[in-house]
Amino acid sequence: MLISLYRNKSANNVINKELQLVGTDTINIKRDSSFIRLTVDLKYTSLIDFNYAYIPDLNRYYFVTDFENLTNDIVRIELEIDVLMTYKSLIMASNLHITTGESELPLDSNVTKGNDETIYSTNFTIPFNRNGSIILVC
């Protein structure tokens, strides 16, 4: 399986990351890995100068969270999925309408409501406290 190794120059919470390709290599994925957190071994003799990876066969982008030199030419790297880059096309194609809990004004004026959507407003009998986060899903 192939892996592309990058130097990521962007913050982790950015969708369109600024990536500089460092190299590509063949990897072996450890059996007890999941697609969210992977442990892979690769033949790499250069100085570790990458912090990001893409695995085309999995169609997923990953942050490099740790590495360990096993031998002079084998490196074990720990990867954690970057959901923003992995699902970037789905995220960017989404239509969203976001409102605050106190008004129906959009939080972002660039966000619009599609023609086939309906927004319902409900007055709750139990007041929400402002110390935590509340997520309502319909």
Steps between C-alpha positions, in 0.01 A plus 500: 500500500633847416523801727572863409692692767456876537610795702177668616540876545139564610316478830325169571154661482546631142323317217719605206841424645824628350689178433851449366574151367808348666483154341308181440567152629352154548353419841383206705201567726501322833208259538361656817467845339170667420441743215477782753832429672759311299840363587714449191857393433686650210850495358632851551868586518479879491453736792135501613378825347131423450199543726214400273406210272252387237422135421337480155368143544306615808420845355587653840727775630684460831694700755830339604471490879811299590789308348753242615819384330486119496822446304736715294253505211157410648284761673171429679261794483175560683228666293168657597236582240446860391124500449496851352729415207369144462139619463578843356290457185194395701547782750546764231195375306273520805229763530466626855291749688633582843311702758578608853286386791364851552416602145454364152769722352769299319833486682678529167351720231659274234287203614167470322188285526400288202151518348403150612577554868267603779609653828286431805509714811405360841478666840637264763331487839826415677758780472850416380790598721788677327781298661507211252452416137169389353461333163154442357468262205185438300 
